[in-house]
Amino acid sequence: MFGGLAFLYEGNMAVGVTGDELMVRVGPDATEAALKLPGTRPFDFTGRPMRGWVVVASSAVSEDQALAAWVDQGHAFAASLPPT
């Protein structure tokens, strides 16, 4: 779909990797807060930002703890959705 690697939980995408960036599904209600964090930007793969997603620069997830926090956030949102 986007030329990267995707990680799903019960059929719902939680996080993905494209190039050296992490895509995180944070959900529509958490997008604004996520975009205030260092190294983030809107996920704009098609020319239109995808609501509920952010892209995190590799420099912002170079530490295991930071990467785990983003993966946990993506997993938590995917787990809140019905299985597909």
Gaussian input, Z-matrix of N, CA and C with variables (Angstrom, degrees):
# hf/3-21g

backbone

0 1
 N
 C     1     B1
 C     2     B2     1     A1
 N     3     B3     2     A2     1     D1
 C     4     B4     3     A3     2     D2
 C     5     B5     4     A4     3     D3
 N     6     B6     5     A5     4     D4
 C     7     B7     6     A6     5     D5
 C     8     B8     7     A7     6     D6
 N     9     B9     8     A8     7     D7
 C    10    B10     9     A9     8     D8
 C    11    B11    10    A10     9     D9
 N    12    B12    11    A11    10    D10
 C    13    B13    12    A12    11    D11
 C    14    B14    13    A13    12    D12
 N    15    B15    14    A14    13    D13
 C    16    B16    15    A15    14    D14
 C    17    B17    16    A16    15    D15
 N    18    B18    17    A17    16    D16
 C    19    B19    18    A18    17    D17
 C    20    B20    19    A19    18    D18
 N    21    B21    20    A20    19    D19
 C    22    B22    21    A21    20    D20
 C    23    B23    22    A22    21    D21
 N    24    B24    23    A23    22    D22
 C    25    B25    24    A24    23    D23
 C    26    B26    25    A25    24    D24
 N    27    B27    26    A26    25    D25
 C    28    B28    27    A27    26    D26
 C    29    B29    28    A28    27    D27
 N    30    B30    29    A29    28    D28
 C    31    B31    30    A30    29    D29
 C    32    B32    31    A31    30    D30
 N    33    B33    32    A32    31    D31
 C    34    B34    33    A33    32    D32
 C    35    B35    34    A34    33    D33
 N    36    B36    35    A35    34    D34
 C    37    B37    36    A36    35    D35
 C    38    B38    37    A37    36    D36
 N    39    B39    38    A38    37    D37
 C    40    B40    39    A39    38    D38
 C    41    B41    40    A40    39    D39
 N    42    B42    41    A41    40    D40
 C    43    B43    42    A42    41    D41
 C    44    B44    43    A43    42    D42
 N    45    B45    44    A44    43    D43
 C    46    B46    45    A45    44    D44
 C    47    B47    46    A46    45    D45
 N    48    B48    47    A47    46    D46
 C    49    B49    48    A48    47    D47
 C    50    B50    49    A49    48    D48
 N    51    B51    50    A50    49    D49
 C    52    B52    51    A51    50    D50
 C    53    B53    52    A52    51    D51
 N    54    B54    53    A53    52    D52
 C    55    B55    54    A54    53    D53
 C    56    B56    55    A55    54    D54
 N    57    B57    56    A56    55    D55
 C    58    B58    57    A57    56    D56
 C    59    B59    58    A58    57    D57
 N    60    B60    59    A59    58    D58
 C    61    B61    60    A60    59    D59
 C    62    B62    61    A61    60    D60
 N    63    B63    62    A62    61    D61
 C    64    B64    63    A63    62    D62
 C    65    B65    64    A64    63    D63
 N    66    B66    65    A65    64    D64
 C    67    B67    66    A66    65    D65
 C    68    B68    67    A67    66    D66
 N    69    B69    68    A68    67    D67
 C    70    B70    69    A69    68    D68
 C    71    B71    70    A70    69    D69
 N    72    B72    71    A71    70    D70
 C    73    B73    72    A72    71    D71
 C    74    B74    73    A73    72    D72
 N    75    B75    74    A74    73    D73
 C    76    B76    75    A75    74    D74
 C    77    B77    76    A76    75    D75
 N    78    B78    77    A77    76    D76
 C    79    B79    78    A78    77    D77
 C    80    B80    79    A79    78    D78
 N    81    B81    80    A80    79    D79
 C    82    B82    81    A81    80    D80
 C    83    B83    82    A82    81    D81
 N    84    B84    83    A83    82    D82
 C    85    B85    84    A84    83    D83
 C    86    B86    85    A85    84    D84
 N    87    B87    86    A86    85    D85
 C    88    B88    87    A87    86    D86
 C    89    B89    88    A88    87    D87
 N    90    B90    89    A89    88    D88
 C    91    B91    90    A90    89    D89
 C    92    B92    91    A91    90    D90
 N    93    B93    92    A92    91    D91
 C    94    B94    93    A93    92    D92
 C    95    B95    94    A94    93    D93
 N    96    B96    95    A95    94    D94
 C    97    B97    96    A96    95    D95
 C    98    B98    97    A97    96    D96
 N    99    B99    98    A98    97    D97
 C   100   B100    99    A99    98    D98
 C   101   B101   100   A100    99    D99
 N   102   B102   101   A101   100   D100
 C   103   B103   102   A102   101   D101
 C   104   B104   103   A103   102   D102
 N   105   B105   104   A104   103   D103
 C   106   B106   105   A105   104   D104
 C   107   B107   106   A106   105   D105
 N   108   B108   107   A107   106   D106
 C   109   B109   108   A108   107   D107
 C   110   B110   109   A109   108   D108
 N   111   B111   110   A110   109   D109
 C   112   B112   111   A111   110   D110
 C   113   B113   112   A112   111   D111
 N   114   B114   113   A113   112   D112
 C   115   B115   114   A114   113   D113
 C   116   B116   115   A115   114   D114
 N   117   B117   116   A116   115   D115
 C   118   B118   117   A117   116   D116
 C   119   B119   118   A118   117   D117
 N   120   B120   119   A119   118   D118
 C   121   B121   120   A120   119   D119
 C   122   B122   121   A121   120   D120
 N   123   B123   122   A122   121   D121
 C   124   B124   123   A123   122   D122
 C   125   B125   124   A124   123   D123
 N   126   B126   125   A125   124   D124
 C   127   B127   126   A126   125   D125
 C   128   B128   127   A127   126   D126
 N   129   B129   128   A128   127   D127
 C   130   B130   129   A129   128   D128
 C   131   B131   130   A130   129   D129
 N   132   B132   131   A131   130   D130
 C   133   B133   132   A132   131   D131
 C   134   B134   133   A133   132   D132
 N   135   B135   134   A134   133   D133
 C   136   B136   135   A135   134   D134
 C   137   B137   136   A136   135   D135
 N   138   B138   137   A137   136   D136
 C   139   B139   138   A138   137   D137
 C   140   B140   139   A139   138   D138
 N   141   B141   140   A140   139   D139
 C   142   B142   141   A141   140   D140
 C   143   B143   142   A142   141   D141
 N   144   B144   143   A143   142   D142
 C   145   B145   144   A144   143   D143
 C   146   B146   145   A145   144   D144
 N   147   B147   146   A146   145   D145
 C   148   B148   147   A147   146   D146
 C   149   B149   148   A148   147   D147
 N   150   B150   149   A149   148   D148
 C   151   B151   150   A150   149   D149
 C   152   B152   151   A151   150   D150
 N   153   B153   152   A152   151   D151
 C   154   B154   153   A153   152   D152
 C   155   B155   154   A154   153   D153
 N   156   B156   155   A155   154   D154
 C   157   B157   156   A156   155   D155
 C   158   B158   157   A157   156   D156
 N   159   B159   158   A158   157   D157
 C   160   B160   159   A159   158   D158
 C   161   B161   160   A160   159   D159
 N   162   B162   161   A161   160   D160
 C   163   B163   162   A162   161   D161
 C   164   B164   163   A163   162   D162
 N   165   B165   164   A164   163   D163
 C   166   B166   165   A165   164   D164
 C   167   B167   166   A166   165   D165
 N   168   B168   167   A167   166   D166
 C   169   B169   168   A168   167   D167
 C   170   B170   169   A169   168   D168
 N   171   B171   170   A170   169   D169
 C   172   B172   171   A171   170   D170
 C   173   B173   172   A172   171   D171
 N   174   B174   173   A173   172   D172
 C   175   B175   174   A174   173   D173
 C   176   B176   175   A175   174   D174
 N   177   B177   176   A176   175   D175
 C   178   B178   177   A177   176   D176
 C   179   B179   178   A178   177   D177
 N   180   B180   179   A179   178   D178
 C   181   B181   180   A180   179   D179
 C   182   B182   181   A181   180   D180
 N   183   B183   182   A182   181   D181
 C   184   B184   183   A183   182   D182
 C   185   B185   184   A184   183   D183
 N   186   B186   185   A185   184   D184
 C   187   B187   186   A186   185   D185
 C   188   B188   187   A187   186   D186
 N   189   B189   188   A188   187   D187
 C   190   B190   189   A189   188   D188
 C   191   B191   190   A190   189   D189
 N   192   B192   191   A191   190   D190
 C   193   B193   192   A192   191   D191
 C   194   B194   193   A193   192   D192
 N   195   B195   194   A194   193   D193
 C   196   B196   195   A195   194   D194
 C   197   B197   196   A196   195   D195
 N   198   B198   197   A197   196   D196
 C   199   B199   198   A198   197   D197
 C   200   B200   199   A199   198   D198
 N   201   B201   200   A200   199   D199
 C   202   B202   201   A201   200   D200
 C   203   B203   202   A202   201   D201
 N   204   B204   203   A203   202   D202
 C   205   B205   204   A204   203   D203
 C   206   B206   205   A205   204   D204
 N   207   B207   206   A206   205   D205
 C   208   B208   207   A207   206   D206
 C   209   B209   208   A208   207   D207
 N   210   B210   209   A209   208   D208
 C   211   B211   210   A210   209   D209
 C   212   B212   211   A211   210   D210
 N   213   B213   212   A212   211   D211
 C   214   B214   213   A213   212   D212
 C   215   B215   214   A214   213   D213
 N   216   B216   215   A215   214   D214
 C   217   B217   216   A216   215   D215
 C   218   B218   217   A217   216   D216
 N   219   B219   218   A218   217   D217
 C   220   B220   219   A219   218   D218
 C   221   B221   220   A220   219   D219
 N   222   B222   221   A221   220   D220
 C   223   B223   222   A222   221   D221
 C   224   B224   223   A223   222   D222
 N   225   B225   224   A224   223   D223
 C   226   B226   225   A225   224   D224
 C   227   B227   226   A226   225   D225
 N   228   B228   227   A227   226   D226
 C   229   B229   228   A228   227   D227
 C   230   B230   229   A229   228   D228
 N   231   B231   230   A230   229   D229
 C   232   B232   231   A231   230   D230
 C   233   B233   232   A232   231   D231
 N   234   B234   233   A233   232   D232
 C   235   B235   234   A234   233   D233
 C   236   B236   235   A235   234   D234
 N   237   B237   236   A236   235   D235
 C   238   B238   237   A237   236   D236
 C   239   B239   238   A238   237   D237
 N   240   B240   239   A239   238   D238
 C   241   B241   240   A240   239   D239
 C   242   B242   241   A241   240   D240
 N   243   B243   242   A242   241   D241
 C   244   B244   243   A243   242   D242
 C   245   B245   244   A244   243   D243
 N   246   B246   245   A245   244   D244
 C   247   B247   246   A246   245   D245
 C   248   B248   247   A247   246   D246
 N   249   B249   248   A248   247   D247
 C   250   B250   249   A249   248   D248
 C   251   B251   250   A250   249   D249

   B1=1.4416
   B2=1.5282
   B3=1.3299
   B4=1.4614
   B5=1.5215
   B6=1.3281
   B7=1.4526
   B8=1.5126
   B9=1.3151
   B10=1.4495
   B11=1.5066
   B12=1.3049
   B13=1.4522
   B14=1.5223
   B15=1.3331
   B16=1.4610
   B17=1.5231
   B18=1.3154
   B19=1.4528
   B20=1.5219
   B21=1.3222
   B22=1.4505
   B23=1.5179
   B24=1.3267
   B25=1.4545
   B26=1.5163
   B27=1.3085
   B28=1.4641
   B29=1.5267
   B30=1.3304
   B31=1.4558
   B32=1.5156
   B33=1.3085
   B34=1.4648
   B35=1.5234
   B36=1.3257
   B37=1.4561
   B38=1.5232
   B39=1.3289
   B40=1.4637
   B41=1.5262
   B42=1.3154
   B43=1.4643
   B44=1.5188
   B45=1.3094
   B46=1.4542
   B47=1.5119
   B48=1.3106
   B49=1.4557
   B50=1.5204
   B51=1.2986
   B52=1.4549
   B53=1.5205
   B54=1.2980
   B55=1.4629
   B56=1.5083
   B57=1.3212
   B58=1.4652
   B59=1.5331
   B60=1.3256
   B61=1.4564
   B62=1.5237
   B63=1.3092
   B64=1.4565
   B65=1.5232
   B66=1.3189
   B67=1.4679
   B68=1.5157
   B69=1.3221
   B70=1.4546
   B71=1.5189
   B72=1.3267
   B73=1.4553
   B74=1.5173
   B75=1.3151
   B76=1.4621
   B77=1.5212
   B78=1.3128
   B79=1.4639
   B80=1.5096
   B81=1.3237
   B82=1.4704
   B83=1.5237
   B84=1.3161
   B85=1.4700
   B86=1.5270
   B87=1.3289
   B88=1.4665
   B89=1.5253
   B90=1.3216
   B91=1.4645
   B92=1.5205
   B93=1.3075
   B94=1.4636
   B95=1.5294
   B96=1.3197
   B97=1.4730
   B98=1.5228
   B99=1.3209
   B100=1.4654
   B101=1.5228
   B102=1.3236
   B103=1.4665
   B104=1.5202
   B105=1.3143
   B106=1.4666
   B107=1.5277
   B108=1.3214
   B109=1.4677
   B110=1.5239
   B111=1.3317
   B112=1.4623
   B113=1.5281
   B114=1.3189
   B115=1.4559
   B116=1.5104
   B117=1.3294
   B118=1.4604
   B119=1.5269
   B120=1.3195
   B121=1.4581
   B122=1.5189
   B123=1.3270
   B124=1.4635
   B125=1.5295
   B126=1.3092
   B127=1.4568
   B128=1.5207
   B129=1.3211
   B130=1.4538
   B131=1.5296
   B132=1.3105
   B133=1.4612
   B134=1.5210
   B135=1.3272
   B136=1.4640
   B137=1.5200
   B138=1.3162
   B139=1.4526
   B140=1.5131
   B141=1.3278
   B142=1.4740
   B143=1.5212
   B144=1.3257
   B145=1.4712
   B146=1.5273
   B147=1.3291
   B148=1.4611
   B149=1.5243
   B150=1.3050
   B151=1.4601
   B152=1.5348
   B153=1.3132
   B154=1.4553
   B155=1.5222
   B156=1.3205
   B157=1.4611
   B158=1.5132
   B159=1.3264
   B160=1.4629
   B161=1.5254
   B162=1.3128
   B163=1.4570
   B164=1.5159
   B165=1.3253
   B166=1.4611
   B167=1.5297
   B168=1.3118
   B169=1.4674
   B170=1.5203
   B171=1.3122
   B172=1.4688
   B173=1.5268
   B174=1.3119
   B175=1.4703
   B176=1.5279
   B177=1.3216
   B178=1.4708
   B179=1.5231
   B180=1.3240
   B181=1.4723
   B182=1.5286
   B183=1.3206
   B184=1.4634
   B185=1.5259
   B186=1.3191
   B187=1.4639
   B188=1.5279
   B189=1.3260
   B190=1.4656
   B191=1.5256
   B192=1.3205
   B193=1.4581
   B194=1.5282
   B195=1.3218
   B196=1.4659
   B197=1.5269
   B198=1.3197
   B199=1.4676
   B200=1.5240
   B201=1.3157
   B202=1.4669
   B203=1.5220
   B204=1.3235
   B205=1.4629
   B206=1.5248
   B207=1.3286
   B208=1.4638
   B209=1.5241
   B210=1.3219
   B211=1.4683
   B212=1.5248
   B213=1.3252
   B214=1.4634
   B215=1.5221
   B216=1.3217
   B217=1.4669
   B218=1.5301
   B219=1.3368
   B220=1.4588
   B221=1.5235
   B222=1.3094
   B223=1.4643
   B224=1.5164
   B225=1.3169
   B226=1.4725
   B227=1.5288
   B228=1.3240
   B229=1.4617
   B230=1.5196
   B231=1.3248
   B232=1.4777
   B233=1.5169
   B234=1.3265
   B235=1.4672
   B236=1.5180
   B237=1.3236
   B238=1.4703
   B239=1.5329
   B240=1.3155
   B241=1.4665
   B242=1.5292
   B243=1.3093
   B244=1.4722
   B245=1.5323
   B246=1.3244
   B247=1.4585
   B248=1.5351
   B249=1.3262
   B250=1.4714
   B251=1.5107
   A1=111.16
   A2=117.81
   A3=120.52
   A4=111.27
   A5=117.42
   A6=120.84
   A7=114.39
   A8=117.17
   A9=120.65
   A10=111.49
   A11=115.34
   A12=123.46
   A13=108.03
   A14=116.78
   A15=120.78
   A16=110.63
   A17=115.86
   A18=122.41
   A19=107.49
   A20=115.47
   A21=121.59
   A22=111.14
   A23=114.86
   A24=121.48
   A25=106.68
   A26=116.61
   A27=123.96
   A28=111.62
   A29=115.01
   A30=121.39
   A31=115.28
   A32=118.72
   A33=122.78
   A34=109.58
   A35=115.65
   A36=119.14
   A37=109.96
   A38=115.26
   A39=121.98
   A40=110.89
   A41=115.76
   A42=122.30
   A43=108.70
   A44=114.62
   A45=120.03
   A46=109.37
   A47=114.57
   A48=120.82
   A49=107.44
   A50=115.62
   A51=121.03
   A52=107.28
   A53=115.95
   A54=119.46
   A55=108.93
   A56=116.39
   A57=119.58
   A58=111.45
   A59=115.93
   A60=120.23
   A61=111.32
   A62=115.17
   A63=122.69
   A64=109.01
   A65=116.71
   A66=121.62
   A67=106.46
   A68=116.19
   A69=120.44
   A70=109.29
   A71=115.23
   A72=120.91
   A73=107.82
   A74=115.37
   A75=120.52
   A76=112.19
   A77=117.52
   A78=121.99
   A79=110.98
   A80=115.98
   A81=120.25
   A82=114.19
   A83=117.86
   A84=120.61
   A85=113.40
   A86=117.67
   A87=120.74
   A88=113.22
   A89=117.24
   A90=120.45
   A91=112.20
   A92=117.26
   A93=120.81
   A94=111.68
   A95=116.65
   A96=120.70
   A97=110.66
   A98=116.88
   A99=120.27
   A100=111.25
   A101=116.45
   A102=120.15
   A103=113.38
   A104=117.59
   A105=121.02
   A106=111.64
   A107=116.84
   A108=121.10
   A109=110.48
   A110=117.44
   A111=120.91
   A112=112.44
   A113=115.71
   A114=121.54
   A115=114.98
   A116=118.02
   A117=119.88
   A118=110.94
   A119=113.85
   A120=121.56
   A121=107.33
   A122=117.23
   A123=119.08
   A124=110.90
   A125=116.52
   A126=121.47
   A127=106.86
   A128=115.65
   A129=122.24
   A130=108.69
   A131=116.02
   A132=121.27
   A133=112.26
   A134=117.38
   A135=121.76
   A136=113.36
   A137=118.06
   A138=120.33
   A139=112.39
   A140=115.64
   A141=122.15
   A142=107.25
   A143=117.66
   A144=118.73
   A145=110.61
   A146=115.84
   A147=121.05
   A148=108.27
   A149=115.22
   A150=121.80
   A151=109.88
   A152=115.69
   A153=120.13
   A154=114.36
   A155=116.98
   A156=121.85
   A157=110.63
   A158=116.71
   A159=121.62
   A160=108.22
   A161=114.64
   A162=121.96
   A163=106.66
   A164=115.40
   A165=121.18
   A166=107.72
   A167=115.90
   A168=121.70
   A169=110.62
   A170=115.11
   A171=119.81
   A172=111.82
   A173=116.91
   A174=119.52
   A175=112.58
   A176=116.75
   A177=120.49
   A178=112.63
   A179=117.74
   A180=121.18
   A181=111.01
   A182=116.31
   A183=119.74
   A184=112.71
   A185=116.70
   A186=121.48
   A187=108.89
   A188=116.78
   A189=121.35
   A190=112.66
   A191=116.76
   A192=120.73
   A193=111.22
   A194=117.57
   A195=121.31
   A196=110.46
   A197=116.99
   A198=121.00
   A199=110.21
   A200=117.02
   A201=121.11
   A202=111.65
   A203=117.72
   A204=120.77
   A205=110.58
   A206=117.71
   A207=120.57
   A208=111.36
   A209=117.00
   A210=120.10
   A211=109.62
   A212=117.25
   A213=120.71
   A214=111.19
   A215=117.26
   A216=120.10
   A217=110.54
   A218=116.68
   A219=119.70
   A220=111.85
   A221=116.53
   A222=120.78
   A223=110.96
   A224=116.90
   A225=120.45
   A226=110.73
   A227=116.94
   A228=117.77
   A229=110.68
   A230=117.66
   A231=119.86
   A232=110.86
   A233=117.41
   A234=120.78
   A235=112.44
   A236=117.06
   A237=120.01
   A238=112.04
   A239=116.67
   A240=121.65
   A241=110.85
   A242=118.00
   A243=118.97
   A244=109.98
   A245=117.68
   A246=120.45
   A247=110.68
   A248=114.62
   A249=118.19
   A250=110.86
   D1=-45.82
   D2=-176.85
   D3=-128.71
   D4=11.07
   D5=177.62
   D6=73.60
   D7=27.69
   D8=-178.84
   D9=-134.71
   D10=-165.49
   D11=-179.43
   D12=-110.37
   D13=130.81
   D14=-177.83
   D15=-116.71
   D16=145.95
   D17=176.75
   D18=-119.26
   D19=125.61
   D20=-175.37
   D21=-114.49
   D22=155.18
   D23=171.18
   D24=-126.49
   D25=118.06
   D26=-177.69
   D27=49.13
   D28=41.43
   D29=175.82
   D30=87.00
   D31=-2.81
   D32=179.43
   D33=-107.32
   D34=130.01
   D35=-179.67
   D36=-68.25
   D37=133.25
   D38=-179.87
   D39=-108.06
   D40=-50.56
   D41=178.47
   D42=-144.07
   D43=164.03
   D44=176.28
   D45=-153.31
   D46=165.52
   D47=178.58
   D48=-127.23
   D49=129.60
   D50=173.15
   D51=-135.59
   D52=124.25
   D53=-172.24
   D54=62.07
   D55=-124.89
   D56=177.79
   D57=-113.24
   D58=22.36
   D59=-179.85
   D60=-113.54
   D61=153.15
   D62=179.54
   D63=-104.59
   D64=129.64
   D65=173.97
   D66=-101.64
   D67=131.71
   D68=-176.30
   D69=-127.42
   D70=130.41
   D71=176.10
   D72=-89.69
   D73=100.50
   D74=-175.88
   D75=-96.56
   D76=-16.55
   D77=-177.26
   D78=92.59
   D79=152.62
   D80=-176.61
   D81=-58.61
   D82=-37.01
   D83=-176.88
   D84=-73.15
   D85=-20.24
   D86=-177.19
   D87=-105.25
   D88=-1.24
   D89=-175.37
   D90=-61.84
   D91=-49.14
   D92=-176.77
   D93=-58.34
   D94=-45.12
   D95=179.59
   D96=-65.81
   D97=-40.69
   D98=-179.80
   D99=-63.24
   D100=-37.13
   D101=-178.71
   D102=-71.36
   D103=-10.73
   D104=176.43
   D105=-85.94
   D106=-9.95
   D107=-178.59
   D108=-83.08
   D109=151.04
   D110=-178.24
   D111=-59.85
   D112=139.80
   D113=173.34
   D114=81.90
   D115=9.15
   D116=-178.22
   D117=-105.59
   D118=156.61
   D119=173.43
   D120=-153.87
   D121=163.38
   D122=177.75
   D123=-63.56
   D124=147.05
   D125=175.33
   D126=-82.10
   D127=110.02
   D128=-173.74
   D129=-129.73
   D130=71.41
   D131=-175.85
   D132=-80.76
   D133=-32.57
   D134=-173.04
   D135=-106.60
   D136=4.61
   D137=-174.22
   D138=97.53
   D139=-8.35
   D140=175.05
   D141=-126.90
   D142=126.12
   D143=178.88
   D144=-57.81
   D145=136.87
   D146=177.69
   D147=-88.39
   D148=120.20
   D149=-179.12
   D150=-64.40
   D151=133.01
   D152=176.92
   D153=90.69
   D154=3.98
   D155=-178.82
   D156=-125.83
   D157=146.92
   D158=171.46
   D159=-134.50
   D160=157.88
   D161=172.98
   D162=-109.35
   D163=135.34
   D164=-179.05
   D165=-117.00
   D166=125.19
   D167=179.60
   D168=-63.54
   D169=149.62
   D170=-179.29
   D171=-59.15
   D172=-32.84
   D173=179.49
   D174=-64.96
   D175=-23.75
   D176=-179.51
   D177=-87.37
   D178=-7.23
   D179=178.94
   D180=-127.48
   D181=26.74
   D182=-178.97
   D183=-74.55
   D184=-20.97
   D185=176.62
   D186=-95.54
   D187=139.97
   D188=-178.04
   D189=-54.62
   D190=-41.03
   D191=-177.78
   D192=-64.34
   D193=-41.05
   D194=179.30
   D195=-67.13
   D196=-43.58
   D197=177.89
   D198=-61.39
   D199=-45.59
   D200=-179.53
   D201=-61.15
   D202=-38.16
   D203=179.84
   D204=-63.95
   D205=-42.54
   D206=178.58
   D207=-67.90
   D208=-42.88
   D209=178.62
   D210=-62.75
   D211=-41.54
   D212=177.81
   D213=-61.04
   D214=-40.20
   D215=-179.73
   D216=-66.31
   D217=-43.53
   D218=177.39
   D219=-63.79
   D220=-41.42
   D221=178.34
   D222=-63.70
   D223=-42.68
   D224=-178.58
   D225=-61.44
   D226=-41.45
   D227=179.47
   D228=-69.51
   D229=-44.47
   D230=179.06
   D231=-61.06
   D232=-36.08
   D233=179.35
   D234=-70.36
   D235=-18.83
   D236=178.91
   D237=-81.45
   D238=-8.72
   D239=-178.67
   D240=-93.89
   D241=155.27
   D242=175.81
   D243=-68.53
   D244=145.58
   D245=177.78
   D246=-58.63
   D247=147.72
   D248=177.33
   D249=-111.82

